[in-house]
């Protein structure tokens, strides 16, 4: 965004300076070799050269969150780490070692669309926003294939109709973590190559 702003500001300055040179009669009278129009042509070419990167940024990937990855409320283990696994199918994983307060949990689900056919790269990682709470063992299901390490490159583009992407992960609360509501966050990024 900053690069686009800088480019647009440069373009505006070039247009302003070029128009001032064309309109100003003193510049035209002092320009017997028509250097003003040459400068104008040069600046016009520069203008289009600067606009090209802005105009060329038309491809768009859209990620629509259908539901975020959600973990159930659990009783914290007093003797060790508390682990809860929600897989990409929305099921409780076998590594879960905590007593559940509720059954309110599900996988994360996102609709991904793109207006091009370029391959994509997907990255999925934790933000570490909760002390002694970690998201681990990320799983992502995209086009009938499960991915376990990230980033993943060279994936088929979802196209304009889109594809659903499901995610799951293990959350581990350390033995010394403080009890209470926790909201571990993650980032899902998708880029065209």
C-alpha positions as CSV (number, residue, x, y, z in Angstrom):
1,X,0.0,0.0,0.0
2,X,2.8,2.4,0.8
3,X,4.5,1.7,-2.5
4,X,1.3,2.4,-4.3
5,X,0.9,5.7,-2.4
6,X,4.5,6.8,-3.2
7,X,4.0,5.9,-6.9
8,X,0.8,7.8,-7.1
9,X,2.3,10.8,-5.4
10,X,5.3,10.7,-7.9
11,X,2.8,10.5,-10.8
12,X,0.9,13.5,-9.5
13,X,4.1,15.6,-9.2
14,X,5.2,14.6,-12.7
15,X,1.8,15.5,-14.2
16,X,1.8,18.9,-12.3
17,X,5.3,19.8,-13.4
18,X,4.7,18.8,-17.0
19,X,1.5,20.8,-17.3
20,X,3.1,23.8,-15.7
21,X,5.9,23.7,-18.3
22,X,3.4,23.4,-21.2
23,X,1.2,26.2,-19.9
24,X,3.9,28.7,-18.8
25,X,4.7,31.0,-21.8
26,X,8.0,32.1,-20.3
27,X,9.2,28.4,-20.4
28,X,8.0,28.1,-24.1
29,X,9.7,31.4,-25.1
30,X,13.0,30.3,-23.5
31,X,12.8,26.9,-25.1
32,X,13.8,27.4,-28.8
33,X,14.8,23.8,-29.3
34,X,11.5,22.5,-27.9
35,X,13.1,20.8,-24.9
36,X,9.9,21.3,-22.9
37,X,7.9,19.0,-25.2
38,X,10.8,16.4,-25.1
39,X,10.7,16.6,-21.3
40,X,7.0,16.2,-21.4
41,X,7.3,13.1,-23.6
42,X,10.0,11.7,-21.3
43,X,7.9,12.4,-18.2
44,X,4.8,10.9,-19.9
45,X,6.7,7.7,-20.6
46,X,7.9,7.7,-17.0
47,X,4.4,8.2,-15.9
48,X,3.1,5.2,-17.7
49,X,6.1,3.2,-16.5
50,X,5.2,4.0,-12.9
51,X,1.6,3.3,-13.4
52,X,2.2,-0.1,-14.9
53,X,3.0,-1.8,-11.6
54,X,-0.1,-0.3,-10.1
55,X,-2.4,-1.2,-13.0
56,X,-0.8,-4.7,-13.1
57,X,-1.9,-5.5,-9.5
58,X,-5.3,-6.7,-10.4
59,X,-5.2,-10.4,-9.3
60,X,-7.0,-11.0,-6.1
61,X,-7.3,-13.9,-3.7
62,X,-10.3,-13.8,-1.3
63,X,-10.3,-15.8,2.0
64,X,-13.8,-15.9,3.5
65,X,-13.9,-17.2,7.1
66,X,-16.9,-19.6,7.4
67,X,-15.9,-20.6,11.0
68,X,-12.7,-20.1,13.0
69,X,-10.9,-23.1,14.6
70,X,-12.6,-23.4,18.0
71,X,-11.5,-25.4,21.0
72,X,-13.8,-26.6,23.9
73,X,-13.7,-25.4,27.4
74,X,-11.6,-27.9,29.5
75,X,-10.3,-28.5,33.0
76,X,-6.6,-27.7,33.2
77,X,-4.4,-30.6,34.2
78,X,-2.6,-29.9,37.5
79,X,0.3,-32.4,37.0
80,X,1.3,-31.6,33.4
81,X,0.5,-30.0,30.1
82,X,-3.1,-29.8,29.0
83,X,-3.5,-30.9,25.4
84,X,-6.6,-30.6,23.1
85,X,-6.6,-31.7,19.5
86,X,-9.2,-30.7,16.9
87,X,-8.5,-32.2,13.6
88,X,-9.4,-30.8,10.2
89,X,-12.6,-32.9,10.2
90,X,-13.7,-31.1,13.4
91,X,-13.3,-34.1,15.6
92,X,-11.5,-34.4,18.9
93,X,-8.1,-36.0,18.5
94,X,-6.7,-39.0,20.5
95,X,-3.9,-36.9,22.0
96,X,-6.5,-34.9,24.0
97,X,-5.7,-35.4,27.7
98,X,-8.2,-33.0,29.4
99,X,-11.7,-33.2,30.7
100,X,-14.1,-31.3,28.5
101,X,-16.6,-28.8,30.0
102,X,-18.6,-28.7,26.8
103,X,-18.7,-30.1,23.3
104,X,-18.5,-26.7,21.6
105,X,-15.6,-27.2,19.2
106,X,-15.1,-27.4,15.4
107,X,-12.4,-27.2,12.7
108,X,-11.6,-23.9,11.0
109,X,-13.3,-23.6,7.6
110,X,-12.5,-21.0,4.9
111,X,-13.7,-20.4,1.3
112,X,-10.8,-19.4,-0.9
113,X,-11.4,-17.8,-4.4
114,X,-9.1,-16.3,-7.0
115,X,-9.6,-14.4,-10.2
116,X,-6.6,-16.0,-11.9
117,X,-5.3,-19.5,-12.6
118,X,-1.8,-19.0,-11.1
119,X,-0.6,-21.6,-8.5
120,X,-0.8,-20.6,-4.9
121,X,1.2,-20.8,-1.7
122,X,-0.5,-21.4,1.7
123,X,1.1,-20.7,5.0
124,X,-0.5,-21.4,8.4
125,X,1.2,-20.5,11.8
126,X,0.4,-19.4,15.3
127,X,0.7,-15.9,16.6
128,X,1.8,-16.8,20.1
129,X,-0.6,-14.3,21.6
130,X,-1.3,-16.3,24.8
131,X,1.4,-16.9,27.4
132,X,2.4,-20.6,27.8
133,X,-0.3,-21.6,25.3
134,X,0.9,-23.0,22.0
135,X,-0.7,-24.1,18.8
136,X,1.1,-27.1,17.3
137,X,0.7,-29.9,14.8
138,X,-1.2,-27.8,12.2
139,X,-3.2,-29.7,9.6
140,X,-4.8,-28.2,6.5
141,X,-7.1,-29.9,4.1
142,X,-7.2,-28.4,0.6
143,X,-8.6,-30.1,-2.5
144,X,-8.8,-33.6,-0.9
145,X,-5.2,-33.6,0.3
146,X,-3.9,-33.0,3.9
147,X,-0.8,-30.8,4.5
148,X,1.3,-31.0,7.6
149,X,4.2,-28.6,7.0
150,X,4.1,-25.0,5.9
151,X,4.4,-23.0,3.7
152,X,3.0,-25.3,0.9
153,X,3.8,-24.0,-2.6
154,X,2.7,-24.9,-6.1
155,X,-0.9,-25.7,-5.2
156,X,-3.7,-25.6,-7.8
157,X,-5.5,-22.3,-7.9
158,X,-9.1,-22.4,-6.4
159,X,-10.6,-20.4,-9.2
160,X,-13.5,-18.0,-9.1
161,X,-15.9,-20.6,-7.8
162,X,-13.6,-21.3,-4.9
163,X,-12.6,-24.2,-2.7
164,X,-13.2,-24.9,0.9
165,X,-10.1,-25.2,3.1
166,X,-10.4,-26.9,6.5
167,X,-7.8,-26.6,9.3
168,X,-7.1,-28.3,12.6
169,X,-4.4,-28.0,15.2
170,X,-3.3,-29.1,18.7
171,X,-3.3,-26.6,21.5
172,X,-1.0,-27.2,24.4
173,X,-1.4,-25.3,27.7
174,X,1.8,-25.5,29.7
175,X,1.8,-26.8,33.3
176,X,2.5,-23.3,34.5
177,X,-0.1,-21.6,32.3
178,X,-2.8,-19.6,34.1
179,X,-6.3,-20.9,34.1
180,X,-9.0,-18.8,32.4
181,X,-10.4,-18.2,28.9
182,X,-7.7,-18.4,26.3
183,X,-7.9,-17.4,22.6
184,X,-4.8,-18.7,20.8
185,X,-4.6,-17.0,17.4
186,X,-3.2,-18.1,14.1
187,X,-2.6,-16.7,10.7
188,X,-3.6,-18.2,7.4
189,X,-2.0,-16.6,4.3
190,X,-2.5,-17.5,0.7
191,X,-0.5,-15.9,-2.1
192,X,-0.4,-16.4,-5.8
193,X,3.0,-17.3,-7.2
